[in-house]
Amino acid sequence: MNEQPSSFVRPNAELRVTNRVQLELMRGVLERGVPFRFEALGFSMMPFVQHGDVLTVAPLGPRAPRAGDVIAFVQAETARLAVHRVIAANDGVVIARGDNCPEADATIPRANVLGIVTRVERDGRVVELGLGAERRLIAWLNAREWLLPLKQFFFLPLRPAGAILRRLQTLPRFRAWIKRFRPAFTIEEAAPRDVIEVHARLNPGGDAAPGPQMPGVTNYVAKRGKRLFGFVQLVRHPPEHFPYVGAWLFSLVVWGRYRGMGIGEALTRRVIEQARAEDARELRLLVFADNARAINLYRKLGFEFADAPEFARVLNDEARQTGRRRVVMRVFTDPAACGILGAKR
């Protein structure tokens, strides 16, 4: 055997591939009449196919796609691999739409259909709902644009519960109590699948594929296994990005049900520690002036409002356009710049 390291083999680890590579792998396997298994990424088929589910795609063979089938296909406009449900099929073309998408895909030529999803696995269990006889009813509802309103109506009773939870999360006693029972989590550098999930959560109904990773950006997630709780970025801006220069904390977000558990604090501490490890003199961020909860968190970790005249025009223009003003805060990460970091280990 060749003992040289391979770009396609990682002992005891997963090898992540791009959408285009996955498409070619699937095409090659299905052309040999063999089913193809892969992990679904994104939320376009929620709730019947969820982010992280393992799908089995079987060769379509001579059978034409039918309304209700969940198919793997090549999108005509982007040449990307996608998995959506057929809502109509005739004259050698297919119209598909994600169960969680507001619009149908562009018309799909029969030649672009790679195979049909025959199995969905979630956390080691087979999920049958969505692939049985009910698939035709789902397609019928989706073709008439009734599926999304129906799902919203179904989840309507959860809205009061969510409002109550958000209110409780502002109470110090509840926050102290919930921290005792919060799920264990770790702060890790985000894997590619994590970035896709975060992008899909923050851009519902938009493109499920995030853009290329920008240089100087490190993404962190709070997670347990495959479950994500929150996200943050450390961005290092070079001088030519003025007025954004130096180390910045961006995009701190914690999913609603996990707020009040100290997850945002843990993510922020991780960014502070990394900035300090890289000898950054200070770490800065932008926050809305009316976001009292976020400001209180940052103050707890040593951040203070910063006098930043170089941002005056940018922030003034933004406030006129949006009606909300952002302010600059900073924490000194170099002990020589300020005698205290402010964030305890």
N, C-alpha and C positions, 0 to 999 in steps of 0.2 A: 504493500500500500504506500501511496505517496505520503510521507510524513510532514510535508511542508504545510504551513497553515493555510486554510481555505477560507475564502470570503463567504462560502455558503454553509459552513459547518461551525457551530459554536457548542462545545461540549456542555451538557447540562444547562442549556439556555435556549431561549427562543430567538429565531432570526426573523426580524420584521422586514417585510418587503413593501415596495410601493404598490399603488393601485394598478399601475401598468404591468408590473412584473406578476402580480397576482392574477391579473387577467390572462396573461400568456400561459401561466401555469395551469389555470383552470381550463383554458381552451385545449392545451395539449393533453391533459388527462381525460377530458370528456370525449375528445376525438378518438380515443382508444376504447371507448365504451365503459369507462370506469367512473364511479361516483367520486366527487371531489368534496372534501370537508374543509371548512375554513371558519374563522371567527368574524362575525359581523361587527362592523364599526359604524356608529351613527345612530340616529333616532328617527329616521324617515319612515320606519315600519312599525313604530310604537302603536299599540302595546303588544301586538302579536309577535313581533321580532324585536328584541331589545338589544341594546349595545352590549357586546360581549357574548351573545348567544353563539353557539356553534351550529352552523348550517351544513346540511348535506345536499349537494346539488347533483342530480342524476341526469345523464344524457337524455335529451328530449326525444331523439330517434325520429321516426316518421310521424309521430303524433303532433298535430298542430296545437299551439298554446290555446287554452280556453279561458273564458272569464272566470276569475277566482284563483287561477294558478298563481303561485309566487314564482317568478322567474329570475334567473340571472341573465343579464343582457349587457350589450355595449351601447352606451348612450350615443345617439347619432350626433349630437351637438358638441360633446366633449371627448368622445372616444374613451370614456372611463367605464369601469365595471360598476354595475349597480344591481340592486335586488329590490324589485317592486312587484306589486300585484297587477295582473292583467284585468282591466275593466272592460275591454272590448277587443275583438279579434275578427278580422275578415279580410278577404282579398289579399292574403299574403303579408298583411301588416298587423301590428299589435299596438294597442294603446295601453300603457301601464301608468300606475300612480301609486306612490307610497301611501300607506294607510295613515300616515301622519303629515301628509303634504297637502298644501292648499291648491296645488295645480298639478295637472297630469304632465307626464313626460312628453317630449316630442314623439311623433309617430316613429315606431320602431320597425324596421324591415325584418322579415322573418329570418333572414340570414344573421341578424345581430343577436338573436336569442340563442344563448349558449346551453341552457338547461333549466330544469324545474327543481325547486326546493321540495324535497321529500321528507325532511326531518329537521326539527329544531330542538336543540338541547340547551338547557339552562341550569347551571350549577349541577351538572351531572344527571339531570332529569329530562325526560322527553316531554316537550310541550306540544300538545295536539291541537289546541284551540287555534284556529286560523288556517289550518290545512285540511280540515275535514269537509263535510257537506256544507258547513256554515260559510265556507270561503266564497260561495256563489252569492250569498246574501251580503257579505262584506263588499264584494265587488259591485253589486247592484247599488248599495247605499253610496259607495264612493263615487261611482259614475254619475250619480245625481247630486253630488256634493252635500250629502246628508250625513256622512260618517263623522266628520269633524264636529259639527254642531251636536250630534248625538253623544259623542264622547264628552263634550263640554257639559252637556246636560247631566250625564251620568256622574261626573265628578263635581257637580254643583254643590251637593251637601258637604263636600270637604272644605269649601271656602270659609264658612264660619269657623270651623275647627282651625283652619290655618290662621285666621285673624286672631283667635284666642291665643294660639301658640306664639304668634309674633308679639302680642301684648305681654305674655308671661316672660318672654325672653328679655324684656327690658327691666324686669324686676330683679334686684340684687339677690334676694333670697332664693328665687327660682334658679338663677344662674349658678349660685353656690351649690344648690342641691343637685342640679343636673350634671355638674362636673363630676360628681361622685359616681354617677351611673353612665357616663358617656362611654361609647365604644372605644377600645384601644385603637390607636392609629400611629402611623409613622409619618415623618416628613421626608420625602424623597424627591430626587430630581425626576421630572415627569418623563415617562416613556412615551413613544409615539402614539400608542393607543390612548394614553391619558390625555394627550394634547387634542386628539380628535374628539374625545368625549367632552372636554371643556369647551372646545370651539362650538360643538353642536348645542351644548346647553346655553351658551351665551349668545348664540345666533339661531334661535329657533326658526325653522322655516327657510333658513338660508342655505348656502353651500355647505355640505357636510364635510368638505375637505379643507383644512386650514392651509394657509399659504406657507411658503418655505420658511424655515427657521431663520430669523434675522441674526446676523452676527452680533456678538456682545450680549445676547439674551440667554438667561438661564431660567427655566420654568421649574417650579416646585409644586408638588401636590401633597395634601394630607390624605392618606388612604389606609385602608385595611384590606389586604388581598387585592381584589379588582375593584372594590367599592371606593369611590372618591368622595371626600368631604369638602375639599376646598382647594384653592389655587392661588398662586402669586408668582410674580416675575421679578427678577433682578436684572435691570437693564443698565449696561455700561455705555454711556454716550461719549463719543470722541469730541474734541473741540469744534469740529466742523458742523456739529449738530446744534450749535448755539441757538437758543438759550438752554436747551437740554444738554448739559455737560456733566460728566462724572457719573456716579452711581445713583440709580433711582429705583424706588420700589413702585411697581405698577400692578394693576389688575388684581388686587386682593379681593377675593370673593369666597364666601362660605355658603354652601347650599342651605336653603331656608330652614329645613328641619334640624340642622346641626348647629345653628347659631346659639350663642350663649354658653358653649361648651369649652371655650378657650382655644378653639382650632385656629381662628384668625390670629390670636396672639402667638401661637406656636409657629405659624407660617411667617409672621413678621419677624420673630426672633431669629428664625433660620436665615432670612435675608440679611439681617443686621450682622449676624455672625460671619456670613460669607463675605460681606463687604469689608468687615474688619480684617478677615483673613487675607484679603487681597490688598490690604493697606490703603483702602479708600479713606480719604480724610473725613468725609461725611456722606450720609445717605439722605436723599431728599425724596419727596413725594408730593403729589397734588391731591387735594381732597376738597369736596364741596363744603363751603363754609357753613351750610345748614345741616351737615351730617354729624350731629352731636355724638352719636355712638362711636363712629369711626375716630373722630377727633379725641374722644376720651381714651380710646384704646391706644392711639399713638402717643398721647401725653403720658400714659402709664409706662410706656416703653422708652421714654426720654425724648420724644420729638417735641419741638417747639416751633411756633410760627416763625418763618424766616422773612427777612426783608429782601425781596428779590425784584429790584426795579427793572431788570431785563425782561421780566414776564408781564410787566404792567400792560403793555399794548395787547399782547396775546390774550390775557385773561379778561381784559376789558371788552375786547371784541367778542369773546366767547359769551360773556355775561349778557351782552346786548342781544345776541342771537338766540340764546337758550333760556334766558331769565334766571339762570343760576350761576353763582360765582364760585370759582375754585381758588384756593389759597395754597401757598407753598409751605411745607413743614420740613424740618430737617433734624437729624440726630448726628452728633459727632461720633464717629467710630474710631477715630485716632485719639487715644488718651492724651497725647501731647497737645491736641487742638482744644480739648475740653477735659477737665479733670475727672469726668465721670461719663460712663457710657449710658447709664440710665436704664438699661435692660439687664436685669439680673439673670444669671445662668440658672 
